[in-house]
């Protein structure tokens, strides 16, 4: 097994899939010779040429729309949006076209494509390089939404996403890109879309999270165990749509308490959906209010480090929220 | 340009008599389907009509060079004649407008005017205008990446030409010389707003210069001029010389749609004058002048077209209605909890099935 960080795992997934299937191509801004602003596609241009690893104009509508055309035609495009914050010129293509082409053609056309987007804060990116905008897309029927938190999941889920017959939005928390290395299974190992994973077993409360929040929640759980004797179960959702309700409800049935954590602001956020599902389907198992810990209600992550620190959810805030819930 | 060629124009373009008669018949059929659907709308059978009347000459002519089963089309809501020239039948179009359960376009899921179909390589269209232009560019990109001999054609109105996605599409196509043909059907009105309030400079084709591609203005009433421009664009695309923007100046003979009344914003004399530029009599006159179309020939053709539309509408009306049992299906291509069915993926270069 190789020890990879998330960025290397993502690159390895694309490399293997391009080798395995000549229909797979990459397009996006600076993905070619430069290898992407984060380096996700480094080396692929030299290996696969400038058609299969295609530098596009600064034109997110074009990236999304042309990727859909190519997908309908029979290719397997992997589009990179340089920052999730810049996806909005392509929003019309994603929401009106990519998500709906299969349904509106009564199943005769499909858009098997991936849109990779670095998202999330904590990297001094301020309002327009830090957004966690997954909720705009999880609301859209026809898309699949993936947000891995470990190198092995990033690689296995990206491979699944590229092979998936439906359009997949692949959210990569940019703070996790080089945050840590972990073992990634060698060879052609895929992680199925739509399956959450229990990242840490616990009996006292459940913490539901994804992306960078997995790392934060696991750290918080260790603190809770060491200082409070509270055993938190950490459930990494990994896929936001389709949502693995079975794993979520099983965890709540076991612990009786649910804390949902995400970096995006709270109002109408993805946590609301999880909270509602738990309230409707596991009500009789609950031993405390389903609780959300989410980003503050401001229009974006402010720049200055003191302001960014105020915005970001880290392990201490998860510990605080978990303590309150555990004591309920 | 002066020509010493004394042959009729169509022969100069490499078209035989049968070709131009076929084009004329295709125009008559599209017009007859269009008119029949207005009647069905008035009779309460079709909910809504958005018409292509006045655009048929440009549509048939620009679609004529397109190779069925090889090339691809991303049309718009007035593209009845384009879609029919590229393979859809009168019955397909009427069935789509009736939203029948086994309709090839959408199985009753889309409103009238939103036809398409995988068997025809015609991308099922949506309502936000201009999105389809990027799909054609994406198909052309796919063909270019793969080295396939495929041309994509897309059409849109001059109102849509003002969307940002059109700029994004043309710029990208220009950068890589992609095999795509942009056909702007300029009928002078975006619903009620006239050209001078929509298009700075007054010409969509002029914008092509900025994208490094030829921009050609043709009279949409001059079928052979439209064909000549499209044939050249198709040849250029096949030769790897890149995209072409064709602006066909057409007339919109009807209101924008069955929910619109153009008398509210167009002068009656202006609307009356449009008939002078109706491509059907214009093309008929040219064919008659060349001795290709005779009175008897036209009478026979019109009778055939009428019979075809009668039969098509009868068969379309007899098709089954969709049922809500099915409305939850085919949301995802992959079976997932909560619905969806598996559909095999498109082979490269092929249709969607």
Interface residues (C-beta under 8 A of the other chain):
Chain A: X23 X25 X27 X51 X52 X54 X56 X57 X59 X61 X62 X64 X65 X66 X67 X68 X69 X70 X71 X72 X73 X74 X75 X89 X92 X93 X96 X97 X100 X101 X102 X103 X104 X105 X106 X107 X108 X109 X110 X112 X141 X142 X144 X164 X165 X166 X194 X242
Chain B: X72 X74 X103 X104 X105 X106 X107 X109 X110 X114 X116 X117 X118 X119 X123 X124 X126 X127 X128 X131 X133 X134 X135 X136 X137 X138 X139 X140 X141 X142 X143 X144 X145 X146 X150 X152 X164 X165 X168 X169 X171 X172 X175 X329 X330 X331 X332 X333 X334 X336 X337 X338 X341 X342 X343 X345 X346 X347 X348 X349 X350 X352 X353
